[in-house]
Every structure is written in C-alpha cells, then in structure tokens.
C-alpha cells in the first residue's frame, strides 16, 4: 500500500512541476491539470490513511502523512486562488512544493526501510 501511495504522489509531483512552471512564468495554470493534481494528492493521502488503519505503516509513514496533509492545506489555498482566476503567489507555490517534497522523501524513506 505504501509503495502505491508513493507512486501516486510521484505522478502528482510531475503534474505539480508543470503547474509550478506556469505560475513561475506568470500564467494561470491549466485547470484540468490542477484538478488531476489535487485528485492524485487526495488519493495518495487516502492510501496512506488506509495503510495506517491496517496497522502496517511504520512511524515514518505516519510522519509523511502529517507532512503531506500540511502540504495539502497549502494546496487548498492555491486552488482557492486559482478558482478566483488569479495567479498564485510564487512564495506559496514554493512553500507548498517544499513541504510536499519533504513529505514525499519521508514516505520514500519509510518504503525503503520496510
């Protein structure tokens, strides 16, 4: 389950790179890609929650879930900005991406350790 969550987050990260590149160029990100990115992130979080409920997750995976949930909060804010038709603040994009990368690497370390 953790490996699948890691794969889902990796795919979401690729979409996030495209979204961030749009924002950094001063353009509104593609809406369909934003929705897909959010759905993949939510799916990854859901998979992690299921792994926790099954009791098969190491402590690092629990930490990854917490970190990625914080990244999701930033993502909600970015989506709200996007819904208003505005370009997201670059600083918020960098913080969202940075927190997500830390969460991803934490989950990766949990998968590699198991």
N, C-alpha and C positions, 0 to 999 in steps of 0.2 A: 504494500500500500504506500509506503514512504517513497519507494522508487517511482511509482506512478505519479505521486504528488510532485516529486522533483522534476519529472519530465513535463508535467503540465505547467509548472512555474517557469521552466526553461522556455517553453513555447510562448508563454505570456511575456517573458522578458524580451524576446525578439520583437514582438509587437510593440512593447514599451519603447524599444530603441527607435522604431520608426516614428512613434508618437512624439517622443522627445525631440527627434531631429526636426519635426515640423515646428514645434514650439520654438526651438532654438533659431530657426530661420524666420521666425515672426509670422508663421502661418497657423491657421486653425487646423488642428489635427483632423484626419478623416474620422467621421462619426462612427462608421461601421467598425473600423479597427478599434476605436475606443471601447465600443460595446463588447467586442470579442475579447479584448484585453481584460476588461472587467469580469466577464464571464469565466475566463480561464483562471484569473486570480481567485475568484469566489469558489470555483471548482477545486482548486488546489487547497484552499483553506478547508473546504468541506472534507476532502480526502484526509487531511491531517486530523481533523476532529474525529473522523471515523476511526482512524488509527489509534487515537488517544482512548476512545471509548472501548476499543477492543483490548486495550491494555498492552499492546505490542510496541509502544513507542518509547524510545529512550528519552532521558531528560533533555538532551539536546534538541530533540524533535519538538518537545513542549516549548522550549525557548524559541525555536524557529517559528512556531505557531504564534507566539506572543509578538515577536518582532514583525512577522508578516501581517498580523492583524493591525499593528500600528501603521504599517505601510498602506494597508487598505483604507485606513481613515484618511490618510493624505490623498489617496486615490478618489475617495468620495468628494473631497473638496475640489480636486482637479476636475472631476466630472461635473460638479455644480457650476464651475466657471465655464466649462465647455457648453453646458446647456444654455447659458446666458449668451452664447455666441462670442465670448471673449477669448483671447489667447491667455493661457495660464501664465502666471508669474514664473520666470525661469528658476528662481531660487526654490520655489515649492517643488518644481519638477525635479531639481537636483536632490532635494531632501527626500522626496518620495522614492526616487531611484536608489539613492544611497541606502536608505533603510531596507528597501526590498532586496538589494544585493547582499546586505549583511544577513538578512533572514534566509535568503537562498543559500549562502555559503554555510550558515549554521545547519540548515537542513542537509546540505551535501555532506558535511562532516558527520552528521548522525547516520546517514545512509552508508558512508564509507566505514564507519566504526562498527556497524552491525553485520 
